[in-house]
Structures are given as structure tokens and as C-alpha cells.
């Protein structure tokens, strides 16, 4: 099984992968930046707003999160499922939790930050990344 990612024509030259996020009645497609430096998969501000996730319904994490977008408040979404497509079949990955992030300042910079697919998902698979061949995929092979 292979779950294929892709490269965007973007200055970050990073690999991305699409999945559907499903939890507590929310069900929507998200484009994730594949981030080997992220401990946990996180939904960033712009995707959370687009989907309409009500942060007031979620538990606030005791700690904030720091990254390329600065410091953000983390809200915990329990028992989400990510649904990927591989060779026309759905691959569902159930997680204990993911973070929904809210930056203090939602400006032009934070608006373009992508959601992150972290090691909580990546560590379940082999991750193949070859920028020169334009290959990025997760596999259980």
C-alpha cells in the first residue's frame, strides 16, 4: 500500500499529502505538509476556520506550541480519524488526538501556514522522500 504525496510549486519545496479529517461531526479535506519535525499532527488556523471547528468545544492544552508561525494555543481534538486514498481505496488512520492550533495573531503569514502531518502518523509507515524524482509517499511495504 502506498499513500502518495506531491510537491507544490512553492518556495518551501516541501511534500504535501491530502486527507479527510473526521471527528465530532466534522468531515473535510485538508492538505497537510509532511513534517518530520512535528511530534503531533496539527490543524492550523486557516483550515480550522475554513472547516468551522468550534474551539470552545475542545479542551485547551496546558502548553502552547511553538513553531515557524510563532507561539500558538493548542486545542485537543480527541479520537480523530484521517482518511487517505491509496490506489482508489480508503485508508483510515485513527489517532488518540490531534492539535487544533490558534495563533495569537492571525495575519497574512499565519493564513498561509499549512496543517502539519506529524510523526504520530509518519512513524506508522515508511516515508519515502525524493525531491529530485518528485516522489513522496507513505508505505507499509
VOBAPA-464902 format. One record per residue (C-alpha): residue in one letter; y, z, x; residue number from 0. Coordinates in steps of 0.001 Angstrom, whole numbers, plus 524288, in hexadecimal, padded with zeros to 5 digits. Each point is the difference from the previous one (the first is absolute). Layout:
N
res: A&Y: Y&Z: Z&X: X&n: NUM
...
***
This chain:
141
res: X&Y: 80000&Z: 80000&X: 80000&n: 0
res: X&Y: 80D85&Z: 7FC93&X: 804EF&n: 1
res: X&Y: 80CFA&Z: 803A6&X: 7F9F7&n: 2
res: X&Y: 809C4&Z: 7F664&X: 8058D&n: 3
res: X&Y: 80DEE&Z: 80309&X: 8037F&n: 4
res: X&Y: 80A8A&Z: 7F69F&X: 80445&n: 5
res: X&Y: 80C29&Z: 7FEF7&X: 80851&n: 6
res: X&Y: 80D78&Z: 7FE4E&X: 7FA27&n: 7
res: X&Y: 80A83&Z: 7F801&X: 806A3&n: 8
res: X&Y: 80785&Z: 80C51&X: 80309&n: 9
res: X&Y: 805F4&Z: 8061E&X: 80C3A&n: 10
res: X&Y: 7F5C0&Z: 80AE9&X: 7FFB6&n: 11
res: X&Y: 7F4F2&Z: 7F611&X: 801D9&n: 12
res: X&Y: 7F70D&Z: 809C3&X: 7F971&n: 13
res: X&Y: 7F3D6&Z: 7FE55&X: 7F7C9&n: 14
res: X&Y: 800A1&Z: 8025F&X: 7F164&n: 15
res: X&Y: 7F5BA&Z: 8017B&X: 7F58A&n: 16
res: X&Y: 800EB&Z: 80002&X: 7F12E&n: 17
res: X&Y: 7F993&Z: 809CD&X: 7F6F1&n: 18
res: X&Y: 8017C&Z: 8052B&X: 7F255&n: 19
res: X&Y: 803A1&Z: 80E5C&X: 7FF10&n: 20
res: X&Y: 7F9DB&Z: 8070F&X: 7F48B&n: 21
res: X&Y: 8029A&Z: 80E34&X: 7FC77&n: 22
res: X&Y: 80441&Z: 807D4&X: 7F41F&n: 23
res: X&Y: 802BC&Z: 7F3F8&X: 7F7B4&n: 24
res: X&Y: 806FD&Z: 7F874&X: 80AA9&n: 25
res: X&Y: 7F9CD&Z: 7F309&X: 803AC&n: 26
res: X&Y: 8078A&Z: 7F673&X: 80869&n: 27
res: X&Y: 7FED0&Z: 7F725&X: 80BDE&n: 28
res: X&Y: 805D1&Z: 804AD&X: 80CC7&n: 29
res: X&Y: 8018B&Z: 7F926&X: 80D06&n: 30
res: X&Y: 7FCBA&Z: 80995&X: 80AE1&n: 31
res: X&Y: 80391&Z: 7FF26&X: 80E52&n: 32
res: X&Y: 7F38C&Z: 80355&X: 80776&n: 33
res: X&Y: 80472&Z: 80BA1&X: 80818&n: 34
res: X&Y: 7F687&Z: 805DC&X: 809DF&n: 35
res: X&Y: 80A5A&Z: 80A37&X: 80314&n: 36
res: X&Y: 8008C&Z: 80537&X: 7F21C&n: 37
res: X&Y: 7F6EA&Z: 80B57&X: 7FD42&n: 38
res: X&Y: 80088&Z: 7FE06&X: 7F161&n: 39
res: X&Y: 80209&Z: 7F46B&X: 7F70B&n: 40
res: X&Y: 80DAB&Z: 80111&X: 7FA3E&n: 41
res: X&Y: 8076B&Z: 7F939&X: 7F536&n: 42
res: X&Y: 80E27&Z: 7FE54&X: 803DF&n: 43
res: X&Y: 80C36&Z: 800E1&X: 7F7AE&n: 44
res: X&Y: 80166&Z: 7F1D9&X: 7FBEA&n: 45
res: X&Y: 7F1F6&Z: 7FEA4&X: 7FB37&n: 46
res: X&Y: 80078&Z: 80D35&X: 7F927&n: 47
res: X&Y: 80C7F&Z: 7FC00&X: 7F8EE&n: 48
res: X&Y: 7FAAE&Z: 7F28E&X: 7FC85&n: 49
res: X&Y: 7F39A&Z: 805CA&X: 7FA44&n: 50
res: X&Y: 8078F&Z: 80AC4&X: 7F912&n: 51
res: X&Y: 7F905&Z: 80B9A&X: 80612&n: 52
res: X&Y: 805EA&Z: 80C99&X: 7FABF&n: 53
res: X&Y: 8013D&Z: 808F6&X: 80BB6&n: 54
res: X&Y: 80288&Z: 80BAD&X: 7F731&n: 55
res: X&Y: 7F1DB&Z: 7FECB&X: 7FB4D&n: 56
res: X&Y: 7FAB1&Z: 8018D&X: 80DD4&n: 57
res: X&Y: 7FE31&Z: 80B97&X: 808FB&n: 58
res: X&Y: 80A37&Z: 800C6&X: 80ABF&n: 59
res: X&Y: 7FA2A&Z: 800EE&X: 80D98&n: 60
res: X&Y: 80394&Z: 80C28&X: 807C3&n: 61
res: X&Y: 803C1&Z: 7F758&X: 80B7E&n: 62
res: X&Y: 8087A&Z: 7F403&X: 800F3&n: 63
res: X&Y: 7FBEC&Z: 7F3A4&X: 806EE&n: 64
res: X&Y: 8071A&Z: 7F9E3&X: 80B83&n: 65
res: X&Y: 7FECC&Z: 7F1CB&X: 803D2&n: 66
res: X&Y: 8075B&Z: 7F373&X: 80221&n: 67
res: X&Y: 807E0&Z: 8023A&X: 7F38C&n: 68
res: X&Y: 8041C&Z: 80DA7&X: 80403&n: 69
res: X&Y: 7FBF3&Z: 80C74&X: 7F921&n: 70
res: X&Y: 7FA8A&Z: 7FEC7&X: 7F24F&n: 71
res: X&Y: 7FB58&Z: 80992&X: 7F5C7&n: 72
res: X&Y: 7F199&Z: 7FE0A&X: 7FD01&n: 73
res: X&Y: 7FA0F&Z: 80131&X: 7F286&n: 74
res: X&Y: 7F13F&Z: 800D1&X: 7FEBB&n: 75
res: X&Y: 7F87A&Z: 7F6D4&X: 7F719&n: 76
res: X&Y: 7F246&Z: 8057F&X: 7FE06&n: 77
res: X&Y: 7F3AC&Z: 7F7BC&X: 7FEC4&n: 78
res: X&Y: 805FE&Z: 7F258&X: 800C1&n: 79
res: X&Y: 7F7CE&Z: 7F3C3&X: 8012E&n: 80
res: X&Y: 8039E&Z: 7F415&X: 80802&n: 81
res: X&Y: 7F9DE&Z: 7F35E&X: 7FB4A&n: 82
res: X&Y: 7FEBB&Z: 7F50E&X: 809EA&n: 83
res: X&Y: 7FA6E&Z: 7F266&X: 7FE22&n: 84
res: X&Y: 7F57E&Z: 7FAEB&X: 80931&n: 85
res: X&Y: 7F98D&Z: 7F2CE&X: 7FDC6&n: 86
res: X&Y: 803FE&Z: 80074&X: 7F1B3&n: 87
res: X&Y: 7FA38&Z: 80D93&X: 7FDF4&n: 88
res: X&Y: 80748&Z: 80CBA&X: 7FE3A&n: 89
res: X&Y: 7FE5A&Z: 80AAA&X: 80A26&n: 90
res: X&Y: 8045C&Z: 80D4C&X: 7FB18&n: 91
res: X&Y: 803B0&Z: 80AC0&X: 80963&n: 92
res: X&Y: 801E9&Z: 80D7B&X: 7FA44&n: 93
res: X&Y: 808A2&Z: 8093B&X: 8079D&n: 94
res: X&Y: 80230&Z: 80E9C&X: 7FEB4&n: 95
res: X&Y: 80EA7&Z: 7FDCC&X: 80041&n: 96
res: X&Y: 80AF7&Z: 7F749&X: 80483&n: 97
res: X&Y: 80E54&Z: 802B1&X: 80225&n: 98
res: X&Y: 80AE8&Z: 7FA72&X: 7F7E5&n: 99
res: X&Y: 80C0F&Z: 80092&X: 808AE&n: 100
res: X&Y: 80E24&Z: 801DB&X: 7FC45&n: 101
res: X&Y: 80A61&Z: 7FE96&X: 80A83&n: 102
res: X&Y: 80C75&Z: 807DA&X: 7FEC4&n: 103
res: X&Y: 807CB&Z: 7F392&X: 80149&n: 104
res: X&Y: 7FAFC&Z: 7F408&X: 7F8B2&n: 105
res: X&Y: 807E6&Z: 7F55B&X: 806AC&n: 106
res: X&Y: 7FE39&Z: 7F1DD&X: 80442&n: 107
res: X&Y: 7F72E&Z: 80461&X: 80B31&n: 108
res: X&Y: 7F6D9&Z: 808CC&X: 7F836&n: 109
res: X&Y: 7FF61&Z: 7F5F2&X: 7F500&n: 110
res: X&Y: 7F8E4&Z: 7F664&X: 808E4&n: 111
res: X&Y: 7F640&Z: 809A2&X: 805C5&n: 112
res: X&Y: 7F222&Z: 7FCA1&X: 7FBC4&n: 113
res: X&Y: 7F5C4&Z: 8096A&X: 7FB27&n: 114
res: X&Y: 7F647&Z: 803E1&X: 80A81&n: 115
res: X&Y: 7F144&Z: 7FEE3&X: 8007B&n: 116
res: X&Y: 7FC38&Z: 80B3A&X: 808EE&n: 117
res: X&Y: 7F45D&Z: 80507&X: 80776&n: 118
res: X&Y: 7FA85&Z: 80703&X: 7F408&n: 119
res: X&Y: 7FBBC&Z: 7F24C&X: 7FBC5&n: 120
res: X&Y: 7FF2F&Z: 7F8FE&X: 80D20&n: 121
res: X&Y: 7F671&Z: 809E0&X: 805C9&n: 122
res: X&Y: 7F5E7&Z: 7FC2C&X: 7F5BC&n: 123
res: X&Y: 7FF14&Z: 7F231&X: 8058B&n: 124
res: X&Y: 80109&Z: 7F7F7&X: 80C49&n: 125
res: X&Y: 80DA7&Z: 7FA5D&X: 80106&n: 126
res: X&Y: 8010D&Z: 7F2AD&X: 8065E&n: 127
res: X&Y: 80DAA&Z: 7FC1F&X: 8047F&n: 128
res: X&Y: 802AA&Z: 7F39B&X: 8078B&n: 129
res: X&Y: 80E08&Z: 7FB8F&X: 7FEC8&n: 130
res: X&Y: 7FDF4&Z: 7F3B7&X: 80819&n: 131
res: X&Y: 7F510&Z: 7FB76&X: 7F6FC&n: 132
res: X&Y: 8076A&Z: 8051B&X: 7F407&n: 133
res: X&Y: 7F45F&Z: 80870&X: 7FC2F&n: 134
res: X&Y: 800B8&Z: 80D7E&X: 7FA1F&n: 135
res: X&Y: 7F53A&Z: 805B4&X: 7F7C3&n: 136
res: X&Y: 7F829&Z: 80C0B&X: 7FCB5&n: 137
res: X&Y: 7F147&Z: 7FEB8&X: 800B4&n: 138
res: X&Y: 7F3C6&Z: 80829&X: 7FE94&n: 139
res: X&Y: 7F850&Z: 7F665&X: 8085B&n: 140
***
